[in-house]
Amino acid sequence: MNPATICCRRASLHASFSRHVVNSRSIPSPSSSRAFRTSSSVLGNRAIVYSNNGDPSSVLSAITFPDLPPPPPNTANLRFLLSPINPADINVIEGVYPAKPVPHQSLSSDDSPVFVGGNEGLAEVIAVGKGVTDLKERDWVVMTKPQSGTWTSGRNVDVKDVLKVPSSELSEAEAATITVNPPTAYNMLHDFVRLQEGDWVIQNGANSAVGQAVIQIAAAKGLKTINLIRNSREDIEPLKSHLKALGAAHVATYDELSDKAFRNKVKSWTEGKDIRLGLNCVGGKVTTLMARLLGEDAHLVSYGAMSKSPLSLPTSLFIFKNLTCHGFWQSRWYDSKTSVQRAQMMDTLVGLIRDGKLQSPEHEVLVIRGQETDSDARDKICTAIARLTGGKYGKKVLLKVEETP
Amino acid sequence: MNPATICCRRASLHASFSRHVVNSRSIPSPSSSRAFRTSSSVLGNRAIVYSNNGDPSSVLSAITFPDLPPPPPNTANLRFLLSPINPADINVIEGVYPAKPVPHQSLSSDDSPVFVGGNEGLAEVIAVGKGVTDLKERDWVVMTKPQSGTWTSGRNVDVKDVLKVPSSELSEAEAATITVNPPTAYNMLHDFVRLQEGDWVIQNGANSAVGQAVIQIAAAKGLKTINLIRNSREDIEPLKSHLKALGAAHVATYDELSDKAFRNKVKSWTEGKDIRLGLNCVGGKVTTLMARLLGEDAHLVSYGAMSKSPLSLPTSLFIFKNLTCHGFWQSRWYDSKTSVQRAQMMDTLVGLIRDGKLQSPEHEVLVIRGQETDSDARDKICTAIARLTGGKYGKKVLLKVEETP
């Protein structure tokens, strides 16, 4: 990606209030008690929002709203630069994800909540409130509070819910995708078993964004990975080569995994050394087979269930091989850690990116331009989501919602 | 049980060597290098042995052998008082259990191993070798080394493989059954989550020996248990009453568990408090349903798989409810702990028994009398095992192999 293609547009000055409700069924008018304040700033905002859970194409709207008022104490006003459309974001809109967003304070009325889509994103600080010492204008920040609502040109946030990232060391795309997948990979490799250089890790769904981060972070630590991928791909050899180029020790398909001879192949790869950690985002038979390859006292960490089948494991693995099974959810990680711990983890990831050891997954940028209508903006988003859910995008989609003129 | 019925028989003096191989197919003659030494002691021994894995009725034999020679340094000669026939012992003989016994040193030749059946047992010290300071004659000991071979009247053991238990505070049956099931219950309640008084635990297979120990140890700690049992029993109400008398807060059948309303019943029992620990010896659907009742951050510990179905759990339980799944195997516990840790745990269990807070499960004693032939002894054992595997015994069977005249 060329960061130049997504550089921040400095739009023409505009202070008037425009609010076009595209899908009036789902977006209520703000109550008078929450009427927007105009400010001396220059641009309007747009957000992708919903009021009720459901199919994104039915419930999503684009909405324009005036520039943000000056930030209250201990908060910051942000301009979003790039916000991924992650699969989980769609589940949140559908209402099938356990994490529930908080209604947007200014856009909602007491009885009609309005939620802004998006969980992850990179933003630039445009103003800070009283008492804010750790952030200043032009700083880059990412969200650590889950479901902050990032599909917007701008919003006000509590400073404790964001984490500063160095704009000098990361591209916009790298920074915009740094809060969910790379930390998931990093923490799964660190939080469950103390791995030493030369230790073996096995994972399925290895070409997912997390899987690719696992390969790279593991390789940077001197860990060796066995990577399992779906076999129903035409481009299997280029994919294997790509994952090996990222640092994968071995790549095999789920078909190869099902072969009885695969166990011996793995033994020859590891020279009989126990595999100490398994990472699972698939479930079902693929995970049962993978778990059988784990060594004594191993840990199996699940962070997804792409097959929609449950985890099915022989009890003997637990009793006699002392397997321990965990789940991992980056949202819980952020909730349970201090800001210092979050910053340390982020520093490590930034270091890996800076040193060329951790690449972002392939992506494309979807721009909602300031001069587009809310209706066009809504359609653009819904088309992108339909392509994503239909599996038509091979690349991660990064949304850029420009300010409105 | 009345301990008097199994008090140690002081048989008539006898120093001659008798060795009757009942099943010559499976029991080799000892090689001359391992010829038995006669000693000045007074009784012969008998053991229930096998040389090959298989159906116990095909591979088991009774064998008589001379009294033990004086114990080598750091060892002790034992007279066994009572040795349980546990289900796992049968699996070991069949060769389907992961723990493999070590061949009996004196009975085996280099190319023809002989294994003594039995893992658990109470024995009395009859002689100690040089360097043994912690044990003396008449002390009671139990085995902490897995698969020691306890279906015998006597044997020599390394003193580090046994643990002294107080004969003044336990009945023979209590002591003979203290090394596997009560520690399994105790350690599962302690090793995975720090439970506080008033916390909730749920378990299936609640009327197993371990399950009954869980109920009692939990009650002694002020923990509350929800206990799930099979519904295919005619005597369900007496069983429920029995478990409640042991300290169960609630008892329900697997049928009740399958009812959609059961979740609300559990919520009313716990007053909405999270269940923090689940104990599983069943697997399959019963365990899936039980796991769904666990609270946030709960631990599910498996120690058996009576249904022979795998553990099948929705990945969402791991990711979003932070479930952790473990296995527990008391053999591994002993292997991984120091003798001080083992003794501390045993002290705690002895204290619970002494205080009337932990009863042994119902049992009957199967005596192999000294004057019976090896052939009769073998048949008696095989009949008992056939009844056990056919589910015809409701009670635990404790074997007493008397010395031979």
HADDOCK unambig.tbl for C-alpha pairs under 7 A between the chains (distance, minus, plus):
assign (segid A and resid 98 and name CA) (segid B and resid 320 and name CA) 6.89 0.50 0.50
assign (segid A and resid 302 and name CA) (segid B and resid 315 and name CA) 6.90 0.50 0.50
assign (segid A and resid 302 and name CA) (segid B and resid 318 and name CA) 6.87 0.50 0.50
assign (segid A and resid 302 and name CA) (segid B and resid 319 and name CA) 6.70 0.50 0.50
assign (segid A and resid 303 and name CA) (segid B and resid 319 and name CA) 5.94 0.50 0.50
assign (segid A and resid 305 and name CA) (segid B and resid 315 and name CA) 6.20 0.50 0.50
assign (segid A and resid 310 and name CA) (segid B and resid 312 and name CA) 6.15 0.50 0.50
assign (segid A and resid 310 and name CA) (segid B and resid 313 and name CA) 5.39 0.50 0.50
assign (segid A and resid 310 and name CA) (segid B and resid 314 and name CA) 4.37 0.50 0.50
assign (segid A and resid 310 and name CA) (segid B and resid 315 and name CA) 5.75 0.50 0.50
assign (segid A and resid 311 and name CA) (segid B and resid 312 and name CA) 5.52 0.50 0.50
assign (segid A and resid 311 and name CA) (segid B and resid 313 and name CA) 5.20 0.50 0.50
assign (segid A and resid 311 and name CA) (segid B and resid 314 and name CA) 5.98 0.50 0.50
assign (segid A and resid 311 and name CA) (segid B and resid 315 and name CA) 5.97 0.50 0.50
assign (segid A and resid 312 and name CA) (segid B and resid 310 and name CA) 6.15 0.50 0.50
assign (segid A and resid 312 and name CA) (segid B and resid 311 and name CA) 5.51 0.50 0.50
assign (segid A and resid 312 and name CA) (segid B and resid 312 and name CA) 4.24 0.50 0.50
assign (segid A and resid 312 and name CA) (segid B and resid 313 and name CA) 6.46 0.50 0.50
assign (segid A and resid 313 and name CA) (segid B and resid 310 and name CA) 5.38 0.50 0.50
assign (segid A and resid 313 and name CA) (segid B and resid 311 and name CA) 5.20 0.50 0.50
assign (segid A and resid 313 and name CA) (segid B and resid 312 and name CA) 6.47 0.50 0.50
assign (segid A and resid 314 and name CA) (segid B and resid 310 and name CA) 4.37 0.50 0.50
assign (segid A and resid 314 and name CA) (segid B and resid 311 and name CA) 5.98 0.50 0.50
assign (segid A and resid 315 and name CA) (segid B and resid 302 and name CA) 6.89 0.50 0.50
assign (segid A and resid 315 and name CA) (segid B and resid 305 and name CA) 6.20 0.50 0.50
assign (segid A and resid 315 and name CA) (segid B and resid 310 and name CA) 5.75 0.50 0.50
assign (segid A and resid 315 and name CA) (segid B and resid 311 and name CA) 5.97 0.50 0.50
assign (segid A and resid 318 and name CA) (segid B and resid 302 and name CA) 6.87 0.50 0.50
assign (segid A and resid 318 and name CA) (segid B and resid 326 and name CA) 5.82 0.50 0.50
assign (segid A and resid 318 and name CA) (segid B and resid 327 and name CA) 4.07 0.50 0.50
assign (segid A and resid 319 and name CA) (segid B and resid 302 and name CA) 6.70 0.50 0.50
assign (segid A and resid 319 and name CA) (segid B and resid 303 and name CA) 5.94 0.50 0.50
assign (segid A and resid 319 and name CA) (segid B and resid 327 and name CA) 4.21 0.50 0.50
assign (segid A and resid 319 and name CA) (segid B and resid 328 and name CA) 5.21 0.50 0.50
assign (segid A and resid 319 and name CA) (segid B and resid 329 and name CA) 5.61 0.50 0.50
assign (segid A and resid 320 and name CA) (segid B and resid 98 and name CA) 6.87 0.50 0.50
assign (segid A and resid 320 and name CA) (segid B and resid 329 and name CA) 6.88 0.50 0.50
assign (segid A and resid 322 and name CA) (segid B and resid 327 and name CA) 5.69 0.50 0.50
assign (segid A and resid 323 and name CA) (segid B and resid 326 and name CA) 6.43 0.50 0.50
assign (segid A and resid 323 and name CA) (segid B and resid 327 and name CA) 6.73 0.50 0.50
assign (segid A and resid 324 and name CA) (segid B and resid 325 and name CA) 5.53 0.50 0.50
assign (segid A and resid 324 and name CA) (segid B and resid 326 and name CA) 4.77 0.50 0.50
assign (segid A and resid 325 and name CA) (segid B and resid 324 and name CA) 5.54 0.50 0.50
assign (segid A and resid 325 and name CA) (segid B and resid 325 and name CA) 4.86 0.50 0.50
assign (segid A and resid 325 and name CA) (segid B and resid 326 and name CA) 6.65 0.50 0.50
assign (segid A and resid 326 and name CA) (segid B and resid 318 and name CA) 5.82 0.50 0.50
assign (segid A and resid 326 and name CA) (segid B and resid 323 and name CA) 6.41 0.50 0.50
assign (segid A and resid 326 and name CA) (segid B and resid 324 and name CA) 4.76 0.50 0.50
assign (segid A and resid 326 and name CA) (segid B and resid 325 and name CA) 6.64 0.50 0.50
assign (segid A and resid 327 and name CA) (segid B and resid 318 and name CA) 4.07 0.50 0.50
assign (segid A and resid 327 and name CA) (segid B and resid 319 and name CA) 4.21 0.50 0.50
assign (segid A and resid 327 and name CA) (segid B and resid 322 and name CA) 5.68 0.50 0.50
assign (segid A and resid 327 and name CA) (segid B and resid 323 and name CA) 6.71 0.50 0.50
assign (segid A and resid 328 and name CA) (segid B and resid 319 and name CA) 5.20 0.50 0.50
assign (segid A and resid 329 and name CA) (segid B and resid 319 and name CA) 5.61 0.50 0.50
assign (segid A and resid 329 and name CA) (segid B and resid 320 and name CA) 6.87 0.50 0.50
